[in-house]
Amino acid sequence: MGFKVFRTSIAWSRIFPNGDETEPNEAGLQFYDDLFDELLAHNIEPLITLSHYETPLHLSKTYDGWVNRKMIDFYENYVRTVFNR
């Protein structure tokens, strides 16, 4: 089909199911490693969205979502994990 770019989102809850864990879900990270490797093998550039209006449900229920400033630390942990991978 000639696709050059594939836009996708990384699901925060796939990497940190509850959102407030200190260690990521390795299976979730591997899912994206495999996806990106396959895209690159076919010369398709991944275009990544880190947040597409979703957060782990646990964070919404326990911390009241973005009303709570602790969310910044949880989000930073998620983003750093993805970027460092």
Backbone hydrogen bonds in HBPLUS format (Angstrom, degrees):
<---DONOR---> <-ACCEPTOR-->    atom                        ^
c    i                          cat <-CA-CA->   ^        H-A-AA   ^      H-
h    n   atom  resd res      DA  || num        DHA   H-A  angle D-A-AA Bond
n    s   type  num  typ     dist DA aas  dist angle  dist       angle   num
A0045-GLU N   A0004-LYS O   2.76 MM  41  6.08 167.7  1.77 147.0 142.6     1
A0006-PHE N   A0045-GLU O   2.92 MM  39  6.19 156.2  1.98 149.7 151.9     2
A0047-LEU N   A0006-PHE O   2.89 MM  41  5.82 164.8  1.91 139.8 138.8     3
A0008-THR N   A0047-LEU O   2.97 MM  39  6.32 155.9  2.03 159.0 163.3     4
A0049-THR N   A0008-THR O   2.91 MM  41  6.20 145.9  2.03 148.1 155.4     5
A0010-ILE N   A0049-THR O   2.99 MM  39  6.37 154.4  2.06 167.9 170.2     6
A0014-ARG N   A0011-ALA O   2.90 MM   3  5.26 149.3  2.00 109.3 119.3     7
A0015-ILE N   A0012-TRP O   3.05 MM   3  5.37 132.8  2.28 104.5 116.7     8
A0016-PHE N   A0012-TRP O   2.80 MM   4  5.98 173.0  1.81 164.4 166.8     9
A0025-ASN N   A0015-ILE O   2.71 MM  10  5.11 167.4  1.72 155.1 159.3    10
A0019-GLY N   A0016-PHE O   2.95 MM   3  4.78 115.2  2.38  95.9 113.7    11
A0028-GLY N   A0025-ASN O   3.00 MM   3  5.32 124.3  2.32 104.9 118.9    12
A0029-LEU N   A0025-ASN O   3.13 MM   4  6.56 156.4  2.19 153.4 160.2    13
A0030-GLN N   A0026-GLU O   2.86 MM   4  6.07 159.1  1.91 151.2 157.4    14
A0031-PHE N   A0027-ALA O   3.00 MM   4  6.17 146.1  2.11 139.7 148.1    15
A0032-TYR N   A0028-GLY O   3.43 MM   4  6.80 156.6  2.49 145.7 149.0    16
A0033-ASP N   A0029-LEU O   2.95 MM   4  6.28 156.0  2.01 150.0 157.8    17
A0034-ASP N   A0030-GLN O   2.87 MM   4  6.04 166.8  1.89 155.2 157.5    18
A0035-LEU N   A0031-PHE O   3.00 MM   4  6.24 157.5  2.05 144.3 151.0    19
A0036-PHE N   A0032-TYR O   2.87 MM   4  5.98 173.6  1.88 155.0 156.4    20
A0037-ASP N   A0033-ASP O   2.90 MM   4  6.00 157.7  1.95 148.2 155.2    21
A0038-GLU N   A0034-ASP O   3.01 MM   4  6.15 157.0  2.07 146.2 151.9    22
A0039-LEU N   A0035-LEU O   3.00 MM   4  6.30 159.7  2.04 150.6 156.3    23
A0040-LEU N   A0036-PHE O   2.93 MM   4  6.09 171.0  1.94 153.0 155.5    24
A0041-ALA N   A0037-ASP O   2.91 MM   4  6.05 145.2  2.04 141.8 151.6    25
A0042-HIS N   A0039-LEU O   2.98 MM   3  5.32 144.2  2.11 105.8 116.6    26
A0044-ILE N   A0039-LEU O   2.92 MM   5  4.97 160.4  1.96 136.9 137.4    27
A0043-ASN N   A0040-LEU O   3.01 MM   3  4.80 159.6  2.05 109.2 108.6    28
A0059-LEU N   A0056-PRO O   2.98 MM   3  5.58 130.4  2.23 113.9 125.4    29
A0060-SER N   A0057-LEU O   3.02 MM   3  5.15 117.9  2.42  99.6 115.1    30
A0061-LYS N   A0057-LEU O   2.94 MM   4  6.24 161.7  1.97 160.3 165.5    31
A0062-THR N   A0058-HIS O   2.81 MM   4  5.76 165.9  1.83 151.9 156.6    32
A0063-TYR N   A0059-LEU O   2.96 MM   4  5.26 149.4  2.05 126.3 136.1    33
A0065-GLY N   A0059-LEU O   3.26 MM   6  5.64 167.5  2.28 126.8 124.9    34
A0064-ASP N   A0060-SER O   3.17 MM   4  4.65 124.8  2.49 113.4 119.7    35
A0068-ASN N   A0065-GLY O   3.13 MM   3  6.12 161.9  2.16 129.2 131.5    36
A0071-MET N   A0068-ASN O   3.09 MM   3  5.91 162.9  2.12 121.3 126.0    37
A0072-ILE N   A0069-ARG O   3.14 MM   3  5.72 149.3  2.24 112.9 119.4    38
A0073-ASP N   A0070-LYS O   3.08 MM   3  5.44 119.8  2.45 105.5 118.5    39
A0074-PHE N   A0070-LYS O   3.15 MM   4  6.55 159.7  2.19 151.6 157.6    40
A0075-TYR N   A0071-MET O   2.81 MM   4  5.97 162.3  1.84 153.3 158.0    41
A0076-GLU N   A0072-ILE O   2.85 MM   4  6.01 158.0  1.90 146.9 153.7    42
A0077-ASN N   A0073-ASP O   2.96 MM   4  6.15 156.7  2.02 146.3 152.0    43
A0078-TYR N   A0074-PHE O   3.09 MM   4  6.38 157.5  2.15 145.6 151.2    44
A0079-VAL N   A0075-TYR O   2.87 MM   4  6.14 170.1  1.88 159.8 161.7    45
A0080-ARG N   A0076-GLU O   2.85 MM   4  5.95 169.6  1.86 154.6 158.0    46
A0081-THR N   A0077-ASN O   3.03 MM   4  6.06 155.0  2.09 141.6 148.8    47
A0082-VAL N   A0078-TYR O   3.05 MM   4  6.35 161.2  2.09 152.0 156.4    48
A0083-PHE N   A0079-VAL O   2.88 MM   4  6.09 170.6  1.89 158.5 161.3    49
A0084-ASN N   A0080-ARG O   2.87 MM   4  5.87 156.6  1.92 147.4 153.6    50
A0085-ARG N   A0081-THR O   3.14 MM   4  6.15 124.6  2.46 135.9 148.4    51
A0085-ARG N   A0082-VAL O   3.24 MM   3  5.24 142.1  2.40  96.7 107.4    52
